[in-house]
Amino acid sequence: MDGVQLPRKGEVGVEGETVQPGEQLHPQMEMIRRIVPDLQKAIGPNCEVVLRDLQGPGRPIVAISGSITRRQVGDPPTGLMEQWLATGSTNENHLNYSGRTSDNRPLRASTLFIRDEQGVLLGTICINIDISNLLELQKWTADYCDTRGIIMFDTGMDSSHKIRSLEPSEDVKTVISQTVDKAIDLVGVRPEAMKKPDRLAVVHNLDVMGVFVLKNAKEYVASRLGVSKAAIYNYLRETRSKIAPSGVQN
């Protein structure tokens, strides 16, 4: 149920639900309970945030925002949570593990354990993200960027400087390495002696050659030029903006 949260003592909640005497949350849990809806909104619509009280009878969900797993306030722990509690696997948070919904949608999940100042385990906050759309996008992107057997478009550069078509048996890393060597030779400065204009020129040459459509090319170029991957993205934006046609936004 989207946006459901346990009301404070004496308040009326969703569908008339109220907090009975003795169900007052620990102050630390109450503080977290208040931010559950906004936390879910901050992460996005394909996310569910679940707060569970491990001190309450039945260890119930006390706040939930999002409807990925279709659970609601009052629901008991999952089998995985019971397993962690039974085996003492609560000393460290469990981050970015995979899971499945009841209708078999893939999840990326994280469970964080909440303790008081004395180290007593109070509860958990679980973040479940439905990644089914992302996996479809990943597959589409991988298929789209598969350049095996595809001849790069004409860039106007001499044919000796273009990436040749790749055969399935070829080592893509070797092709990238050879192309980077060629781009550096065109600039005529050793990478360790390059200044920013030299690196921009290398990145521009490689972009024209079409190397950046290949998997892991940006990481390799960054290592060869002694800069970060983020710097390569910045260089690409800078060089492309200088040659973009009028009216094109980069």
BABA-176334 format. One record per residue: x negated, y, z of N, C-alpha, C, CB in turn; residue in one letter. Coordinates in steps of 0.2 Angstrom, whole numbers, plus 5000, padded with zeros to 4 digits. Glycine has a CB too. Layout:
# residues N
XYZXYZXYZXYZA/...
***
This chain:
# residues 250
499649945000500050005000499650065000500550005006M/499750114996499250164995499350225000499350194988D/498850245003498850295008499150275015499250345005G/499150215016499450195023498950205028499750125022V/499150225034498750235040499150225046498350295040Q/498850195051499150185058499250255061498750135062L/499850265063499950335067499650325074500650345067P/499550385077499350385084499950365088499050455085R/499750355095500250335099500850385100499950325106K/501450355099502050395099502250425092501950445104G/501850415087502050445081502450385077501450465077E/502850405072503150365068502750355061503950385066V/502650295059502250285053502650265047501650235055G/502250235043502550215036503150155038502050185032V/503650165035504250115036504450115043504050055033E/504350165047504650175054504150135059505250135054G/503550115057503050085061502850135066502450055057E/502750105072502550145078501950115081503050165083T/501550155085501050125089501250105096500350165089V/501250045098501550025104501050045110501749955104Q/501250045116500750065122500250005122501150065128P/499650025123499049975123498749975116499349915125G/498950005111498650005105498250065103499249995099E/498150105108497750165107497050145104497750215113Q/496850175099496250165096495650195100496150185089L/495050165100494450195103494350255099493850145102H/494150315103494050375100493650375094493750425105P/493150335093492650335087493050305081492050285089Q/493450255083493950225078494450275075494250155080M/494750305080495250355078494950415074495550385085E/494350435075494050485071493950455064493350505074M/493750395063493650365056494350355053493250295057I/494850335057495450325054495750385050495950305060R/495550445053495850505050495550525043495650565055R/494950495042494650515036494750455030493850525037I/495050405032495150345027495450365021495550295030V/495950405021496350425014495850465010496950465016P/495550515013495050565009494450525007494850625014D/494250475011493650435008493850395002493450395014L/494450375002494650334996494750374990495350294998Q/495050434991495050484986494450504983495550544988K/493950514987493250534985492950484981492850554991A/493050424982492750374978493050364972492650304982I/493750364972494050354965494650314966493650334960G/495050314960495750274960495650194960496150294954P/495050174958494950104958494650074964494550084952N/494750114970494450094976494950084982493950154978C/494750044986495250034992494750034998495549964992E/494950075003494650085010495050055015494450155011V/494750005019495049975024494749975031495149895022V/495050005036494850005043495149955047494950075046L/494749905050494949855054494749865062494749785051R/495249855066495049855073494849785076495649885077D/494249775078494049705080494149705088493349695079L/494449755091494549755098495349735099494349815102Q/495749745094496449735095496649665094496749785090G/497249655097497549585096497549565089498149575100P/497249505087497349485080496849515075498049495077G/496449565078495949605074496249635068495349555072R/496749675068497149695063496849755059497849715065P/497149755052496949825049497349875052497249815041I/497049935053497349985057497450045052496950005063V/497050045046497150095041496950075035496750165043A/497250085030497150065023497350115018497449995021I/496950135013497050175008496850145001496750255009S/497350144996497150104990497550044990496450094989G/497650014984498049954984497749894980498749964981S/497049894980496749844976496849774978495949854977I/496949764985497049694987497749684990496549674993T/498149734989498849734991498949714998499249684987R/498549735003498649725010498949785013497949705013R/499049775019499349835023499149835030500149835022Q/499349885034499249885041499549825045499549955044V/499149805049499349745053499049675051500049745054G/498849675044498649615041497949585045498449615034D/497949525046497349495049496749495045497549425052P/496149475048495549465044495549415039494949455049P/495149425034495049375028494649315031494749405022T/494549265027494149205029493449225030494249155024G/493149275025492549295025492349335031492349335019L/492749375033492649415040492649365046493249465040M/493149325046493149275051492449235052493749225051E/492249215046491549185045491049225048491449165038Q/490949285046490449335049490449335056490549395046W/491049345059491149355066490949285070491849375068L/491149235067491049165070490249155070491449115067A/489949175065489249155064488749215067489049145057T/489049265069488649325072488349365066488149295076G/488549365060488249395055488549465054488449365048S/488449505060488749575061488149625063489249575066T/487549595063487049645065486849695060486349605067N/486949675053486849725048487449725043486249695044E/487449785040488049795036487949755030488049865034N/488549735027488549695020488649735015488949635021H/488149755010488249805005488249774998487749855006L/488749794994488749784987488749704985488149814984N/489149664989489249594987489849594983489349554994Y/489949534979490449524974491049484978490249484968S/491649504975492249464978492749464972492449504984G/493349434974493849424969494549444973493849354966R/494949474969495649484972496049424971496049544968T/496649414974497049354973497249344966497649364978S/497249394962497449384955496749384951497849444952D/496249374954495549354951495249414948495649304945N/495349474950495049534947494349544951495449604948R/493849554948493149564951493049624955492549564946P/492749614961492649674966491949684967493049654972L/491749744968491149764972491349784979490649814968R/491049754984491349764990490749774995491749704993A/490849815000490449835006490749835012490049905005S/490449805017490749805024490249835029490949735026T/490449885033490049915038490349905045490049995036L/489949885049490149875056490049935060489749815059F/490649945064490650005068490549985076491350045068I/490050025079489950005086489950065090489249975087R/490050055097490050115101489350125103490450105107D/489250175108488550195110488150135114488550255115E/488550095117488250035120488149975115488750015126Q/488349985109488249935104488749885104487549895106G/489349895107489949855107490249855100490449865112V/490449805097490749805090491449825091490649735087L/491649875088492249905088492749885082492249975088L/492449885076492849875070492449875064493349925070G/492749875058492349875052492749925047492349805049T/492349955043492649985037492449955031492450065037I/492849935027492749895021492949935015493149825021C/492449935010492649975003492649924998492050035002I/493149914994493249874989493349914982493849824990N/492949894977493049934971493149884966492449974969I/493749894962493949854956493449874950494649864954D/493049824948492549844943492749804936491849814945I/493349784936493549744930493449794924494249724930S/493649854924493549904918492849914917493949964920N/492449924922491749934921491349874918491449954928L/491549814920491249754916491449754909491449694920L/492049774907492249774900491849834897493049794900E/491749884900491349944897490649924896491450004901L/490449884901489749864900489649814894489549824907Q/490149764894490049724888490149764881490649674888K/490549804881490649844875490049884873491249894875W/489749914878489149954877488549914875488949994884T/488449854878487949804876488049784869487949744881A/488649764867488749744860488649804855489549724859D/488849864857488749924853488049944852489149984856Y/487649934857486949954857486449894855486749984864C/486749844853486349784850486149804843486749724850D/485449824842485249844836484949794832484749904837T/484949724834484649674830484949674823484749604833R/484549674818484849664811485149734808485349614811G/485049784812485349854810484849904808485849884816I/484849924802484349974800484550044803484249974792I/484050084806484250144809484450194803483650174813M/484850244805485050294800484450334798485650334803F/484550364792484050414789484050474793484150424782D/483450484796483350554800482950604796482950534806T/482750584790482350634786481650624788482550704788G/481450584792480750574794480450524789480650554801M/479850524788479450484783479650404786478750494783D/479750364781479950294783479550254787480150254776S/478850274787478350244791478450254798477650264789S/478850304800478950324807479650304810478850404808H/480050274806480650244808480650174811481250244802K/481050164816481050094818481350054813481550094825I/481049994811481249954806481849904809480649904804R/482149874805482749834807482449774811483149804802S/482749754817482549704821482849634820482649724828L/482449584820482749524819482849484826482249474815E/483249444826483449414833482849384836483949354832P/482349364833481749324836481249384838481449284831S/481349444836480749494838480849514845480849554834E/480249534848480149554855480349634855479449544858D/480849654858481049724858480549764861481749734861V/480249734867479749774871479149794866479549734877K/478949744862478449754857478549814852478249694854T/479149814850479349864845479349934849480049844842V/479649934855479649994858478950024860480049994865I/478449974862477749994863477450024857477449934866S/477549984851477250004845477450074843477349954840Q/478150084844478450154842478150204846479250144842T/478150194853477850244857477150264855477950224865V/476750214854476050224852476050274846475750154850D/476450264841476550304835476750374837477050274830K/477250384841477450444843476850484846478050444847A/476550454851475950484854475450504849475650444860I/475250464844474750474839474950544835474650414835D/475650544834475850604830475750674834476550594829L/475750664841475650724845474850744845475950724852V/474450684846473750694846473450714852473550744841G/473850694858473550714865473650644869473950774868V/473150634873473250574877473750584882472550554880R/474150534884474750554889474450584896475050484891P/473850564898473650594905473450664904473050554907E/473350684898473150754897473750794894472550754892A/474250764893474850804891475150854895475450754888M/475350914893475750964896476450954894475551034895K/476950994897477650984895477850984888478051034899K/477551034884477751044877477450974873477351104874P/476950944875476750884872477250824873476050864874D/477450824880477850774881478550784878478050764889R/478750844877479350854873479350834866479550934874L/478750844863478650824856478650754855477950854854A/478350714860478350644860479150614860477950614866V/479450644865480150624866480550644860480450654872V/480450704857480850714851480650674845480650794849H/480050654844479850604839480150534840479050594839N/480250514847480550454848481250454847480350424855L/481550514849482250514848482450514840482550584851D/482050544836482150544829482050474826481650594825V/481550444829481450374827481950324829480750344829M/482350344833482950304836482750254841483150264830G/482250264845481950214850482450214856481250234852V/482750264857483150274864483850234863483250344865F/483950204858484550164858484350094860484850154851V/483750074861483550014863483550004871482849994860L/483649944873483749934880483049944884484049864882K/483049984889482549994894481950044890482149934895N/482150074885481650114881481550174886481950144875A/482050204889481850264893481450254898482550294895K/481550194902481050174907480350164905481350114911E/480250134899479650124896479250184894479650074890Y/479650234891479350294889479150334895479850334885V/479550334900479350374906478750344909479950364912A/478650284910478050254912477450274908478150174913S/477550274902476950294897476750364898477150274890R/477250404899477150474900476950504907477650514897L/477050454911476950474918477450514922476250504919G/478050514920478550554922479150504924478850604917V/479650534927480250494930480750484924480550524935S/481150434925481750424920482150484919482150364922K/482250524925482650584925482350634920482750604932A/481650634920481350684916481450674909480550684918A/481450604907481550594900482250614898481550514899I/482750604902483450624901483450704900483950614906Y/483050744904483050814903482750834897482650844909N/482150794895481850814889482250804883481150774888Y/482650744883483150734878483650794877483450664879L/483950814883484450864882484150934880484750884889R/483450944882483151004879483051004872482551014883E/482750944870482550944863483150944858482150884861T/483650904860484250904856484650964856484750844859R/484651004861484951074861484651124856484951104868S/484051114855483651154851483851144844482951154852K/484051084842484151064835484851054834483751004833I/485351064839486051044838486351094833486451054845A/486751074829487151124824487551174828487551084819P/487651224825488051284828488751254830488151344823S/488951274836489551244839489551184843490051244834G/488951144842488951084845488751094853488451034842V/489151064857488951064864488551004866489551074869Q/487951014870487550954872487550954880486850964870N/
***
